[in-house]
Amino acid sequence: LGSPRWIAMLPLFIGAFSLYCVPYIVFLARAVLMAPKWASSWPVMMVRYRFAFGALRPDRFWWSLVQAGYNLFLVLIQAVFDDVYLRIYLTSFLLVAYSTMAFRLSPFKFRNVNVVNMVVMYSLLLFLFVT
């Protein structure tokens, strides 16, 4: 963070982030906001937005935004910080926050998917604590 090489790559990062991440998050946020209305009046809504809502319970469509934020912050932590220990601590904190919310809310339709998600998250957390 702050090295000449990092600063030289910053405009490229900002451009790529603006080009690839921001439109997807805006598209997804609009779909989440409109999902209750569209689900009742547009028969093919679930087909078109299956990538975001297919595995989620109907009352947890907003979880797709949480997943997108989790993935975004996971990448940003690795891209922005140089210190390995800081990366491990921040990634562990993010995993604890995400897995706690997932445990409390059970956002997926099927119980088995929720269980597998928790096992994978806690395994990754255990791996990070061991390192």
Backbone atoms as SQL, in Angstrom:
CREATE TABLE atoms (id INTEGER PRIMARY KEY, chain TEXT, resi INTEGER, resn TEXT, atom TEXT, x REAL, y REAL, z REAL);
INSERT INTO atoms VALUES
  (1, 'A', 1, 'LEU', 'N', 0.851, -1.175, 0.000),
  (2, 'A', 1, 'LEU', 'CA', 0.000, 0.000, 0.000),
  (3, 'A', 1, 'LEU', 'C', 0.895, 1.236, 0.000),
  (4, 'A', 2, 'GLY', 'N', 0.802, 1.991, -1.043),
  (5, 'A', 2, 'GLY', 'CA', 1.562, 3.227, -1.114),
  (6, 'A', 2, 'GLY', 'C', 2.882, 3.126, -1.839),
  (7, 'A', 3, 'SER', 'N', 3.274, 1.923, -2.291),
  (8, 'A', 3, 'SER', 'CA', 4.518, 1.809, -3.037),
  (9, 'A', 3, 'SER', 'C', 4.329, 2.438, -4.419),
  (10, 'A', 4, 'PRO', 'N', 5.424, 2.845, -5.066),
  (11, 'A', 4, 'PRO', 'CA', 5.290, 3.451, -6.395),
  (12, 'A', 4, 'PRO', 'C', 4.597, 2.540, -7.409),
  (13, 'A', 5, 'ARG', 'N', 4.872, 1.254, -7.339),
  (14, 'A', 5, 'ARG', 'CA', 4.222, 0.325, -8.270),
  (15, 'A', 5, 'ARG', 'C', 2.725, 0.237, -7.993),
  (16, 'A', 6, 'TRP', 'N', 2.358, 0.202, -6.713),
  (17, 'A', 6, 'TRP', 'CA', 0.946, 0.136, -6.341),
  (18, 'A', 6, 'TRP', 'C', 0.215, 1.393, -6.790),
  (19, 'A', 7, 'ILE', 'N', 0.824, 2.546, -6.579),
  (20, 'A', 7, 'ILE', 'CA', 0.200, 3.819, -6.973),
  (21, 'A', 7, 'ILE', 'C', 0.073, 3.903, -8.489),
  (22, 'A', 8, 'ALA', 'N', 1.062, 3.354, -9.216),
  (23, 'A', 8, 'ALA', 'CA', 0.987, 3.365, -10.677),
  (24, 'A', 8, 'ALA', 'C', -0.168, 2.500, -11.177),
  (25, 'A', 9, 'MET', 'N', -0.512, 1.429, -10.455),
  (26, 'A', 9, 'MET', 'CA', -1.589, 0.532, -10.866),
  (27, 'A', 9, 'MET', 'C', -2.967, 0.987, -10.381),
  (28, 'A', 10, 'LEU', 'N', -3.007, 1.968, -9.499),
  (29, 'A', 10, 'LEU', 'CA', -4.269, 2.427, -8.926),
  (30, 'A', 10, 'LEU', 'C', -5.271, 2.906, -9.982),
  (31, 'A', 11, 'PRO', 'N', -4.877, 3.714, -10.979),
  (32, 'A', 11, 'PRO', 'CA', -5.864, 4.112, -11.991),
  (33, 'A', 11, 'PRO', 'C', -6.440, 2.919, -12.764),
  (34, 'A', 12, 'LEU', 'N', -5.604, 1.928, -13.034),
  (35, 'A', 12, 'LEU', 'CA', -6.093, 0.730, -13.721),
  (36, 'A', 12, 'LEU', 'C', -7.098, -0.015, -12.847),
  (37, 'A', 13, 'PHE', 'N', -6.810, -0.108, -11.567),
  (38, 'A', 13, 'PHE', 'CA', -7.731, -0.762, -10.640),
  (39, 'A', 13, 'PHE', 'C', -9.054, -0.015, -10.566),
  (40, 'A', 14, 'ILE', 'N', -9.001, 1.293, -10.442),
  (41, 'A', 14, 'ILE', 'CA', -10.232, 2.087, -10.345),
  (42, 'A', 14, 'ILE', 'C', -11.051, 1.950, -11.622),
  (43, 'A', 15, 'GLY', 'N', -10.372, 1.972, -12.764),
  (44, 'A', 15, 'GLY', 'CA', -11.081, 1.805, -14.032),
  (45, 'A', 15, 'GLY', 'C', -11.719, 0.439, -14.170),
  (46, 'A', 16, 'ALA', 'N', -10.982, -0.604, -13.838),
  (47, 'A', 16, 'ALA', 'CA', -11.526, -1.960, -13.935),
  (48, 'A', 16, 'ALA', 'C', -12.662, -2.163, -12.944),
  (49, 'A', 17, 'PHE', 'N', -12.501, -1.638, -11.737),
  (50, 'A', 17, 'PHE', 'CA', -13.560, -1.747, -10.730),
  (51, 'A', 17, 'PHE', 'C', -14.829, -1.041, -11.213),
  (52, 'A', 18, 'SER', 'N', -14.658, 0.159, -11.779),
  (53, 'A', 18, 'SER', 'CA', -15.810, 0.918, -12.274),
  (54, 'A', 18, 'SER', 'C', -16.466, 0.239, -13.467),
  (55, 'A', 19, 'LEU', 'N', -15.674, -0.420, -14.275),
  (56, 'A', 19, 'LEU', 'CA', -16.197, -1.052, -15.481),
  (57, 'A', 19, 'LEU', 'C', -16.857, -2.398, -15.202),
  (58, 'A', 20, 'TYR', 'N', -16.298, -3.190, -14.293),
  (59, 'A', 20, 'TYR', 'CA', -16.789, -4.547, -14.088),
  (60, 'A', 20, 'TYR', 'C', -17.645, -4.726, -12.835),
  (61, 'A', 21, 'CYS', 'N', -17.270, -4.128, -11.734),
  (62, 'A', 21, 'CYS', 'CA', -17.957, -4.390, -10.469),
  (63, 'A', 21, 'CYS', 'C', -19.166, -3.494, -10.235),
  (64, 'A', 22, 'VAL', 'N', -19.018, -2.218, -10.471),
  (65, 'A', 22, 'VAL', 'CA', -20.099, -1.275, -10.175),
  (66, 'A', 22, 'VAL', 'C', -21.364, -1.573, -10.992),
  (67, 'A', 23, 'PRO', 'N', -21.275, -1.795, -12.316),
  (68, 'A', 23, 'PRO', 'CA', -22.515, -2.098, -13.057),
  (69, 'A', 23, 'PRO', 'C', -23.206, -3.376, -12.572),
  (70, 'A', 24, 'TYR', 'N', -22.434, -4.386, -12.227),
  (71, 'A', 24, 'TYR', 'CA', -23.033, -5.629, -11.737),
  (72, 'A', 24, 'TYR', 'C', -23.767, -5.396, -10.422),
  (73, 'A', 25, 'ILE', 'N', -23.157, -4.667, -9.513),
  (74, 'A', 25, 'ILE', 'CA', -23.795, -4.417, -8.215),
  (75, 'A', 25, 'ILE', 'C', -25.048, -3.564, -8.380),
  (76, 'A', 26, 'VAL', 'N', -24.998, -2.570, -9.269),
  (77, 'A', 26, 'VAL', 'CA', -26.185, -1.751, -9.537),
  (78, 'A', 26, 'VAL', 'C', -27.294, -2.603, -10.152),
  (79, 'A', 27, 'PHE', 'N', -26.944, -3.454, -11.117),
  (80, 'A', 27, 'PHE', 'CA', -27.909, -4.347, -11.750),
  (81, 'A', 27, 'PHE', 'C', -28.535, -5.282, -10.717),
  (82, 'A', 28, 'LEU', 'N', -27.706, -5.842, -9.871),
  (83, 'A', 28, 'LEU', 'CA', -28.190, -6.759, -8.847),
  (84, 'A', 28, 'LEU', 'C', -29.054, -6.042, -7.811),
  (85, 'A', 29, 'ALA', 'N', -28.657, -4.854, -7.402),
  (86, 'A', 29, 'ALA', 'CA', -29.447, -4.089, -6.430),
  (87, 'A', 29, 'ALA', 'C', -30.823, -3.740, -6.988),
  (88, 'A', 30, 'ARG', 'N', -30.861, -3.368, -8.248),
  (89, 'A', 30, 'ARG', 'CA', -32.160, -3.068, -8.874),
  (90, 'A', 30, 'ARG', 'C', -33.028, -4.325, -8.927),
  (91, 'A', 31, 'ALA', 'N', -32.424, -5.454, -9.274),
  (92, 'A', 31, 'ALA', 'CA', -33.179, -6.706, -9.322),
  (93, 'A', 31, 'ALA', 'C', -33.702, -7.086, -7.938),
  (94, 'A', 32, 'VAL', 'N', -32.905, -6.878, -6.907),
  (95, 'A', 32, 'VAL', 'CA', -33.345, -7.191, -5.545),
  (96, 'A', 32, 'VAL', 'C', -34.505, -6.292, -5.135),
  (97, 'A', 33, 'LEU', 'N', -34.399, -5.018, -5.458),
  (98, 'A', 33, 'LEU', 'CA', -35.481, -4.088, -5.097),
  (99, 'A', 33, 'LEU', 'C', -36.774, -4.379, -5.857),
  (100, 'A', 34, 'MET', 'N', -36.659, -4.797, -7.099),
  (101, 'A', 34, 'MET', 'CA', -37.839, -5.029, -7.920),
  (102, 'A', 34, 'MET', 'C', -38.348, -6.468, -7.846),
  (103, 'A', 35, 'ALA', 'N', -37.613, -7.365, -7.222),
  (104, 'A', 35, 'ALA', 'CA', -37.960, -8.790, -7.214),
  (105, 'A', 35, 'ALA', 'C', -39.366, -9.087, -6.678),
  (106, 'A', 36, 'PRO', 'N', -39.805, -8.499, -5.576),
  (107, 'A', 36, 'PRO', 'CA', -41.164, -8.824, -5.122),
  (108, 'A', 36, 'PRO', 'C', -42.241, -8.448, -6.137),
  (109, 'A', 37, 'LYS', 'N', -42.095, -7.303, -6.753),
  (110, 'A', 37, 'LYS', 'CA', -43.077, -6.869, -7.754),
  (111, 'A', 37, 'LYS', 'C', -42.993, -7.736, -9.007),
  (112, 'A', 38, 'TRP', 'N', -41.765, -7.977, -9.474),
  (113, 'A', 38, 'TRP', 'CA', -41.593, -8.761, -10.697),
  (114, 'A', 38, 'TRP', 'C', -42.010, -10.214, -10.513),
  (115, 'A', 39, 'ALA', 'N', -41.759, -10.782, -9.359),
  (116, 'A', 39, 'ALA', 'CA', -42.097, -12.194, -9.131),
  (117, 'A', 39, 'ALA', 'C', -43.597, -12.434, -9.237),
  (118, 'A', 40, 'SER', 'N', -44.396, -11.441, -8.882),
  (119, 'A', 40, 'SER', 'CA', -45.845, -11.613, -8.934),
  (120, 'A', 40, 'SER', 'C', -46.442, -11.259, -10.289),
  (121, 'A', 41, 'SER', 'N', -45.746, -10.450, -11.087),
  (122, 'A', 41, 'SER', 'CA', -46.346, -10.000, -12.346),
  (123, 'A', 41, 'SER', 'C', -45.602, -10.447, -13.604),
  (124, 'A', 42, 'TRP', 'N', -44.407, -10.984, -13.461),
  (125, 'A', 42, 'TRP', 'CA', -43.582, -11.340, -14.615),
  (126, 'A', 42, 'TRP', 'C', -43.220, -12.815, -14.494),
  (127, 'A', 43, 'PRO', 'N', -43.859, -13.677, -15.283),
  (128, 'A', 43, 'PRO', 'CA', -43.684, -15.131, -15.101),
  (129, 'A', 43, 'PRO', 'C', -42.256, -15.638, -15.295),
  (130, 'A', 44, 'VAL', 'N', -41.452, -15.013, -16.136),
  (131, 'A', 44, 'VAL', 'CA', -40.108, -15.518, -16.407),
  (132, 'A', 44, 'VAL', 'C', -39.035, -14.831, -15.565),
  (133, 'A', 45, 'MET', 'N', -39.444, -14.108, -14.537),
  (134, 'A', 45, 'MET', 'CA', -38.476, -13.390, -13.700),
  (135, 'A', 45, 'MET', 'C', -37.470, -14.344, -13.069),
  (136, 'A', 46, 'MET', 'N', -37.935, -15.461, -12.522),
  (137, 'A', 46, 'MET', 'CA', -37.035, -16.398, -11.863),
  (138, 'A', 46, 'MET', 'C', -36.114, -17.110, -12.854),
  (139, 'A', 47, 'VAL', 'N', -36.540, -17.226, -14.090),
  (140, 'A', 47, 'VAL', 'CA', -35.668, -17.814, -15.105),
  (141, 'A', 47, 'VAL', 'C', -34.544, -16.843, -15.445),
  (142, 'A', 48, 'ARG', 'N', -34.905, -15.590, -15.634),
  (143, 'A', 48, 'ARG', 'CA', -33.907, -14.592, -16.002),
  (144, 'A', 48, 'ARG', 'C', -32.915, -14.305, -14.887),
  (145, 'A', 49, 'TYR', 'N', -33.377, -14.271, -13.650),
  (146, 'A', 49, 'TYR', 'CA', -32.515, -13.938, -12.522),
  (147, 'A', 49, 'TYR', 'C', -32.153, -15.156, -11.676),
  (148, 'A', 50, 'ARG', 'N', -32.148, -16.305, -12.286),
  (149, 'A', 50, 'ARG', 'CA', -31.798, -17.533, -11.562),
  (150, 'A', 50, 'ARG', 'C', -30.363, -17.484, -11.021),
  (151, 'A', 51, 'PHE', 'N', -29.471, -16.806, -11.729),
  (152, 'A', 51, 'PHE', 'CA', -28.080, -16.706, -11.273),
  (153, 'A', 51, 'PHE', 'C', -27.982, -16.034, -9.906),
  (154, 'A', 52, 'ALA', 'N', -28.910, -15.168, -9.593),
  (155, 'A', 52, 'ALA', 'CA', -28.863, -14.443, -8.327),
  (156, 'A', 52, 'ALA', 'C', -29.816, -15.017, -7.276),
  (157, 'A', 53, 'PHE', 'N', -30.993, -15.460, -7.706),
  (158, 'A', 53, 'PHE', 'CA', -32.030, -15.845, -6.756),
  (159, 'A', 53, 'PHE', 'C', -32.362, -17.327, -6.757),
  (160, 'A', 54, 'GLY', 'N', -31.757, -18.110, -7.623),
  (161, 'A', 54, 'GLY', 'CA', -32.141, -19.508, -7.797),
  (162, 'A', 54, 'GLY', 'C', -32.021, -20.352, -6.541),
  (163, 'A', 55, 'ALA', 'N', -30.959, -20.166, -5.779),
  (164, 'A', 55, 'ALA', 'CA', -30.740, -21.002, -4.596),
  (165, 'A', 55, 'ALA', 'C', -31.299, -20.387, -3.317),
  (166, 'A', 56, 'LEU', 'N', -31.829, -19.179, -3.403),
  (167, 'A', 56, 'LEU', 'CA', -32.249, -18.452, -2.199),
  (168, 'A', 56, 'LEU', 'C', -33.738, -18.610, -1.920),
  (169, 'A', 57, 'ARG', 'N', -34.083, -18.504, -0.647),
  (170, 'A', 57, 'ARG', 'CA', -35.482, -18.488, -0.260),
  (171, 'A', 57, 'ARG', 'C', -36.121, -17.199, -0.769),
  (172, 'A', 58, 'PRO', 'N', -37.408, -17.219, -1.069),
  (173, 'A', 58, 'PRO', 'CA', -38.056, -16.005, -1.602),
  (174, 'A', 58, 'PRO', 'C', -38.006, -14.801, -0.665),
  (175, 'A', 59, 'ASP', 'N', -37.938, -15.033, 0.632),
  (176, 'A', 59, 'ASP', 'CA', -37.852, -13.908, 1.561),
  (177, 'A', 59, 'ASP', 'C', -36.414, -13.480, 1.836),
  (178, 'A', 60, 'ARG', 'N', -35.466, -14.102, 1.164),
  (179, 'A', 60, 'ARG', 'CA', -34.050, -13.768, 1.339),
  (180, 'A', 60, 'ARG', 'C', -33.376, -13.410, 0.017),
  (181, 'A', 61, 'PHE', 'N', -34.104, -12.835, -0.920),
  (182, 'A', 61, 'PHE', 'CA', -33.497, -12.437, -2.194),
  (183, 'A', 61, 'PHE', 'C', -32.376, -11.429, -1.980),
  (184, 'A', 62, 'TRP', 'N', -32.479, -10.616, -0.941),
  (185, 'A', 62, 'TRP', 'CA', -31.457, -9.603, -0.668),
  (186, 'A', 62, 'TRP', 'C', -30.108, -10.225, -0.301),
  (187, 'A', 63, 'TRP', 'N', -30.099, -11.526, 0.021),
  (188, 'A', 63, 'TRP', 'CA', -28.846, -12.190, 0.370),
  (189, 'A', 63, 'TRP', 'C', -27.866, -12.190, -0.806),
  (190, 'A', 64, 'SER', 'N', -28.368, -12.093, -2.021),
  (191, 'A', 64, 'SER', 'CA', -27.461, -12.041, -3.175),
  (192, 'A', 64, 'SER', 'C', -26.591, -10.786, -3.116),
  (193, 'A', 65, 'LEU', 'N', -27.098, -9.698, -2.561),
  (194, 'A', 65, 'LEU', 'CA', -26.273, -8.499, -2.360),
  (195, 'A', 65, 'LEU', 'C', -25.222, -8.727, -1.283),
  (196, 'A', 66, 'VAL', 'N', -25.575, -9.472, -0.247),
  (197, 'A', 66, 'VAL', 'CA', -24.600, -9.803, 0.799),
  (198, 'A', 66, 'VAL', 'C', -23.481, -10.672, 0.210),
  (199, 'A', 67, 'GLN', 'N', -23.853, -11.643, -0.613),
  (200, 'A', 67, 'GLN', 'CA', -22.846, -12.484, -1.255),
  (201, 'A', 67, 'GLN', 'C', -21.931, -11.671, -2.168),
  (202, 'A', 68, 'ALA', 'N', -22.524, -10.756, -2.934),
  (203, 'A', 68, 'ALA', 'CA', -21.709, -9.913, -3.822),
  (204, 'A', 68, 'ALA', 'C', -20.771, -9.029, -2.996),
  (205, 'A', 69, 'GLY', 'N', -21.266, -8.473, -1.890),
  (206, 'A', 69, 'GLY', 'CA', -20.414, -7.661, -1.021),
  (207, 'A', 69, 'GLY', 'C', -19.311, -8.464, -0.374),
  (208, 'A', 70, 'TYR', 'N', -19.630, -9.678, 0.047),
  (209, 'A', 70, 'TYR', 'CA', -18.617, -10.567, 0.634),
  (210, 'A', 70, 'TYR', 'C', -17.506, -10.837, -0.379),
  (211, 'A', 71, 'ASN', 'N', -17.891, -11.206, -1.592),
  (212, 'A', 71, 'ASN', 'CA', -16.898, -11.491, -2.628),
  (213, 'A', 71, 'ASN', 'C', -16.079, -10.254, -2.981),
  (214, 'A', 72, 'LEU', 'N', -16.740, -9.120, -3.049),
  (215, 'A', 72, 'LEU', 'CA', -16.051, -7.870, -3.366),
  (216, 'A', 72, 'LEU', 'C', -15.019, -7.515, -2.287),
  (217, 'A', 73, 'PHE', 'N', -15.412, -7.585, -1.028),
  (218, 'A', 73, 'PHE', 'CA', -14.489, -7.258, 0.057),
  (219, 'A', 73, 'PHE', 'C', -13.361, -8.274, 0.176),
  (220, 'A', 74, 'LEU', 'N', -13.661, -9.532, -0.130),
  (221, 'A', 74, 'LEU', 'CA', -12.622, -10.550, -0.102),
  (222, 'A', 74, 'LEU', 'C', -11.530, -10.241, -1.124),
  (223, 'A', 75, 'VAL', 'N', -11.930, -9.818, -2.303),
  (224, 'A', 75, 'VAL', 'CA', -10.955, -9.459, -3.337),
  (225, 'A', 75, 'VAL', 'C', -10.232, -8.164, -2.981),
  (226, 'A', 76, 'LEU', 'N', -10.969, -7.184, -2.460),
  (227, 'A', 76, 'LEU', 'CA', -10.342, -5.907, -2.102),
  (228, 'A', 76, 'LEU', 'C', -9.307, -6.074, -0.998),
  (229, 'A', 77, 'ILE', 'N', -9.585, -6.929, -0.033),
  (230, 'A', 77, 'ILE', 'CA', -8.615, -7.164, 1.045),
  (231, 'A', 77, 'ILE', 'C', -7.314, -7.693, 0.464),
  (232, 'A', 78, 'GLN', 'N', -7.413, -8.635, -0.454),
  (233, 'A', 78, 'GLN', 'CA', -6.206, -9.219, -1.037),
  (234, 'A', 78, 'GLN', 'C', -5.490, -8.246, -1.963),
  (235, 'A', 79, 'ALA', 'N', -6.233, -7.368, -2.614),
  (236, 'A', 79, 'ALA', 'CA', -5.625, -6.452, -3.580),
  (237, 'A', 79, 'ALA', 'C', -5.013, -5.215, -2.934),
  (238, 'A', 80, 'VAL', 'N', -5.576, -4.753, -1.847),
  (239, 'A', 80, 'VAL', 'CA', -5.169, -3.469, -1.280),
  (240, 'A', 80, 'VAL', 'C', -4.038, -3.605, -0.263),
  (241, 'A', 81, 'PHE', 'N', -4.072, -4.637, 0.567),
  (242, 'A', 81, 'PHE', 'CA', -3.122, -4.713, 1.672),
  (243, 'A', 81, 'PHE', 'C', -1.919, -5.579, 1.331),
  (244, 'A', 82, 'ASP', 'N', -0.736, -5.112, 1.725),
  (245, 'A', 82, 'ASP', 'CA', 0.519, -5.833, 1.503),
  (246, 'A', 82, 'ASP', 'C', 0.834, -6.828, 2.612),
  (247, 'A', 83, 'ASP', 'N', 0.557, -6.456, 3.830),
  (248, 'A', 83, 'ASP', 'CA', 0.921, -7.266, 4.991),
  (249, 'A', 83, 'ASP', 'C', 0.103, -8.555, 5.032),
  (250, 'A', 84, 'VAL', 'N', 0.784, -9.678, 5.071),
  (251, 'A', 84, 'VAL', 'CA', 0.121, -10.978, 5.052),
  (252, 'A', 84, 'VAL', 'C', -0.736, -11.175, 6.295),
  (253, 'A', 85, 'TYR', 'N', -0.228, -10.762, 7.439),
  (254, 'A', 85, 'TYR', 'CA', -0.985, -10.937, 8.679),
  (255, 'A', 85, 'TYR', 'C', -2.263, -10.097, 8.678),
  (256, 'A', 86, 'LEU', 'N', -2.160, -8.900, 8.164),
  (257, 'A', 86, 'LEU', 'CA', -3.356, -8.057, 8.066),
  (258, 'A', 86, 'LEU', 'C', -4.375, -8.690, 7.124),
  (259, 'A', 87, 'ARG', 'N', -3.911, -9.257, 6.030),
  (260, 'A', 87, 'ARG', 'CA', -4.819, -9.944, 5.106),
  (261, 'A', 87, 'ARG', 'C', -5.528, -11.100, 5.804),
  (262, 'A', 88, 'ILE', 'N', -4.773, -11.880, 6.564),
  (263, 'A', 88, 'ILE', 'CA', -5.366, -13.025, 7.259),
  (264, 'A', 88, 'ILE', 'C', -6.375, -12.558, 8.298),
  (265, 'A', 89, 'TYR', 'N', -6.036, -11.532, 9.080),
  (266, 'A', 89, 'TYR', 'CA', -6.957, -11.034, 10.102),
  (267, 'A', 89, 'TYR', 'C', -8.227, -10.454, 9.499),
  (268, 'A', 90, 'LEU', 'N', -8.082, -9.647, 8.466),
  (269, 'A', 90, 'LEU', 'CA', -9.266, -9.047, 7.835),
  (270, 'A', 90, 'LEU', 'C', -10.127, -10.097, 7.148),
  (271, 'A', 91, 'THR', 'N', -9.490, -11.060, 6.490),
  (272, 'A', 91, 'THR', 'CA', -10.252, -12.137, 5.859),
  (273, 'A', 91, 'THR', 'C', -10.972, -12.966, 6.920),
  (274, 'A', 92, 'SER', 'N', -10.320, -13.229, 8.039),
  (275, 'A', 92, 'SER', 'CA', -10.959, -13.974, 9.130),
  (276, 'A', 92, 'SER', 'C', -12.145, -13.203, 9.691),
  (277, 'A', 93, 'PHE', 'N', -11.980, -11.910, 9.887),
  (278, 'A', 93, 'PHE', 'CA', -13.087, -11.088, 10.395),
  (279, 'A', 93, 'PHE', 'C', -14.257, -11.107, 9.417),
  (280, 'A', 94, 'LEU', 'N', -13.962, -10.979, 8.133),
  (281, 'A', 94, 'LEU', 'CA', -15.016, -11.003, 7.107),
  (282, 'A', 94, 'LEU', 'C', -15.722, -12.352, 7.096),
  (283, 'A', 95, 'LEU', 'N', -14.971, -13.427, 7.209),
  (284, 'A', 95, 'LEU', 'CA', -15.562, -14.766, 7.246),
  (285, 'A', 95, 'LEU', 'C', -16.439, -14.969, 8.478),
  (286, 'A', 96, 'VAL', 'N', -15.983, -14.491, 9.619),
  (287, 'A', 96, 'VAL', 'CA', -16.795, -14.619, 10.834),
  (288, 'A', 96, 'VAL', 'C', -18.103, -13.844, 10.676),
  (289, 'A', 97, 'ALA', 'N', -18.032, -12.634, 10.166),
  (290, 'A', 97, 'ALA', 'CA', -19.248, -11.823, 9.984),
  (291, 'A', 97, 'ALA', 'C', -20.203, -12.491, 8.996),
  (292, 'A', 98, 'TYR', 'N', -19.672, -12.937, 7.866),
  (293, 'A', 98, 'TYR', 'CA', -20.516, -13.557, 6.838),
  (294, 'A', 98, 'TYR', 'C', -21.118, -14.875, 7.333),
  (295, 'A', 99, 'SER', 'N', -20.292, -15.718, 7.946),
  (296, 'A', 99, 'SER', 'CA', -20.802, -17.015, 8.387),
  (297, 'A', 99, 'SER', 'C', -21.787, -16.879, 9.552),
  (298, 'A', 100, 'THR', 'N', -21.594, -15.886, 10.400),
  (299, 'A', 100, 'THR', 'CA', -22.554, -15.659, 11.488),
  (300, 'A', 100, 'THR', 'C', -23.907, -15.244, 10.933),
  (301, 'A', 101, 'MET', 'N', -23.877, -14.339, 9.970),
  (302, 'A', 101, 'MET', 'CA', -25.148, -13.940, 9.346),
  (303, 'A', 101, 'MET', 'C', -25.796, -15.117, 8.627),
  (304, 'A', 102, 'ALA', 'N', -25.005, -15.904, 7.899),
  (305, 'A', 102, 'ALA', 'CA', -25.557, -17.055, 7.178),
  (306, 'A', 102, 'ALA', 'C', -26.125, -18.094, 8.149),
  (307, 'A', 103, 'PHE', 'N', -25.458, -18.283, 9.269),
  (308, 'A', 103, 'PHE', 'CA', -25.942, -19.244, 10.267),
  (309, 'A', 103, 'PHE', 'C', -27.267, -18.788, 10.861),
  (310, 'A', 104, 'ARG', 'N', -27.355, -17.508, 11.176),
  (311, 'A', 104, 'ARG', 'CA', -28.580, -16.987, 11.800),
  (312, 'A', 104, 'ARG', 'C', -29.755, -16.921, 10.830),
  (313, 'A', 105, 'LEU', 'N', -29.491, -16.642, 9.557),
  (314, 'A', 105, 'LEU', 'CA', -30.575, -16.376, 8.605),
  (315, 'A', 105, 'LEU', 'C', -30.963, -17.569, 7.738),
  (316, 'A', 106, 'SER', 'N', -30.077, -18.534, 7.560),
  (317, 'A', 106, 'SER', 'CA', -30.316, -19.679, 6.661),
  (318, 'A', 106, 'SER', 'C', -30.924, -19.217, 5.343),
  (319, 'A', 107, 'PRO', 'N', -30.150, -18.531, 4.511),
  (320, 'A', 107, 'PRO', 'CA', -30.720, -17.887, 3.330),
  (321, 'A', 107, 'PRO', 'C', -31.059, -18.825, 2.168),
  (322, 'A', 108, 'PHE', 'N', -30.539, -20.036, 2.172),
  (323, 'A', 108, 'PHE', 'CA', -30.748, -20.918, 1.036),
  (324, 'A', 108, 'PHE', 'C', -32.015, -21.746, 1.196),
  (325, 'A', 109, 'LYS', 'N', -32.583, -22.166, 0.077),
  (326, 'A', 109, 'LYS', 'CA', -33.850, -22.894, 0.088),
  (327, 'A', 109, 'LYS', 'C', -33.766, -24.208, 0.850),
  (328, 'A', 110, 'PHE', 'N', -32.695, -24.931, 0.638),
  (329, 'A', 110, 'PHE', 'CA', -32.603, -26.277, 1.181),
  (330, 'A', 110, 'PHE', 'C', -31.653, -26.315, 2.373),
  (331, 'A', 111, 'ARG', 'N', -32.039, -27.085, 3.365),
  (332, 'A', 111, 'ARG', 'CA', -31.244, -27.187, 4.593),
  (333, 'A', 111, 'ARG', 'C', -29.842, -27.708, 4.306),
  (334, 'A', 112, 'ASN', 'N', -29.725, -28.673, 3.403),
  (335, 'A', 112, 'ASN', 'CA', -28.416, -29.248, 3.083),
  (336, 'A', 112, 'ASN', 'C', -27.464, -28.195, 2.524),
  (337, 'A', 113, 'VAL', 'N', -27.965, -27.292, 1.733),
  (338, 'A', 113, 'VAL', 'CA', -27.122, -26.236, 1.169),
  (339, 'A', 113, 'VAL', 'C', -26.636, -25.307, 2.280),
  (340, 'A', 114, 'ASN', 'N', -27.511, -24.991, 3.215),
  (341, 'A', 114, 'ASN', 'CA', -27.106, -24.162, 4.356),
  (342, 'A', 114, 'ASN', 'C', -26.028, -24.859, 5.186),
  (343, 'A', 115, 'VAL', 'N', -26.184, -26.158, 5.398),
  (344, 'A', 115, 'VAL', 'CA', -25.210, -26.916, 6.193),
  (345, 'A', 115, 'VAL', 'C', -23.862, -26.972, 5.475),
  (346, 'A', 116, 'VAL', 'N', -23.875, -27.265, 4.187),
  (347, 'A', 116, 'VAL', 'CA', -22.624, -27.336, 3.423),
  (348, 'A', 116, 'VAL', 'C', -21.947, -25.967, 3.391),
  (349, 'A', 117, 'ASN', 'N', -22.721, -24.918, 3.236),
  (350, 'A', 117, 'ASN', 'CA', -22.156, -23.559, 3.236),
  (351, 'A', 117, 'ASN', 'C', -21.455, -23.281, 4.563),
  (352, 'A', 118, 'MET', 'N', -22.086, -23.657, 5.664),
  (353, 'A', 118, 'MET', 'CA', -21.481, -23.416, 6.973),
  (354, 'A', 118, 'MET', 'C', -20.225, -24.259, 7.178),
  (355, 'A', 119, 'VAL', 'N', -20.254, -25.511, 6.749),
  (356, 'A', 119, 'VAL', 'CA', -19.080, -26.375, 6.892),
  (357, 'A', 119, 'VAL', 'C', -17.908, -25.807, 6.104),
  (358, 'A', 120, 'VAL', 'N', -18.165, -25.344, 4.892),
  (359, 'A', 120, 'VAL', 'CA', -17.099, -24.775, 4.066),
  (360, 'A', 120, 'VAL', 'C', -16.565, -23.486, 4.698),
  (361, 'A', 121, 'MET', 'N', -17.449, -22.623, 5.176),
  (362, 'A', 121, 'MET', 'CA', -17.008, -21.367, 5.777),
  (363, 'A', 121, 'MET', 'C', -16.178, -21.622, 7.037),
  (364, 'A', 122, 'TYR', 'N', -16.645, -22.518, 7.892),
  (365, 'A', 122, 'TYR', 'CA', -15.896, -22.781, 9.120),
  (366, 'A', 122, 'TYR', 'C', -14.595, -23.534, 8.848),
  (367, 'A', 123, 'SER', 'N', -14.565, -24.355, 7.807),
  (368, 'A', 123, 'SER', 'CA', -13.311, -25.011, 7.427),
  (369, 'A', 123, 'SER', 'C', -12.292, -23.989, 6.948),
  (370, 'A', 124, 'LEU', 'N', -12.740, -23.054, 6.149),
  (371, 'A', 124, 'LEU', 'CA', -11.851, -21.991, 5.690),
  (372, 'A', 124, 'LEU', 'C', -11.373, -21.143, 6.865),
  (373, 'A', 125, 'LEU', 'N', -12.270, -20.869, 7.780),
  (374, 'A', 125, 'LEU', 'CA', -11.888, -20.099, 8.973),
  (375, 'A', 125, 'LEU', 'C', -10.876, -20.862, 9.822),
  (376, 'A', 126, 'LEU', 'N', -11.064, -22.140, 9.991),
  (377, 'A', 126, 'LEU', 'CA', -10.107, -22.952, 10.719),
  (378, 'A', 126, 'LEU', 'C', -8.743, -22.946, 10.023),
  (379, 'A', 127, 'PHE', 'N', -8.747, -23.054, 8.704),
  (380, 'A', 127, 'PHE', 'CA', -7.525, -23.007, 7.939),
  (381, 'A', 127, 'PHE', 'C', -6.807, -21.672, 8.140),
  (382, 'A', 128, 'LEU', 'N', -7.549, -20.579, 8.147),
  (383, 'A', 128, 'LEU', 'CA', -6.946, -19.259, 8.356),
  (384, 'A', 128, 'LEU', 'C', -6.394, -19.117, 9.770),
  (385, 'A', 129, 'PHE', 'N', -7.074, -19.674, 10.764),
  (386, 'A', 129, 'PHE', 'CA', -6.580, -19.590, 12.132),
  (387, 'A', 129, 'PHE', 'C', -5.313, -20.421, 12.326),
  (388, 'A', 130, 'VAL', 'N', -5.231, -21.544, 11.639),
  (389, 'A', 130, 'VAL', 'CA', -4.053, -22.406, 11.758),
  (390, 'A', 130, 'VAL', 'C', -2.846, -21.746, 11.124),
  (391, 'A', 131, 'THR', 'N', -3.041, -21.028, 10.023),
  (392, 'A', 131, 'THR', 'CA', -1.919, -20.358, 9.367),
  (393, 'A', 131, 'THR', 'C', -1.511, -19.179, 10.201);
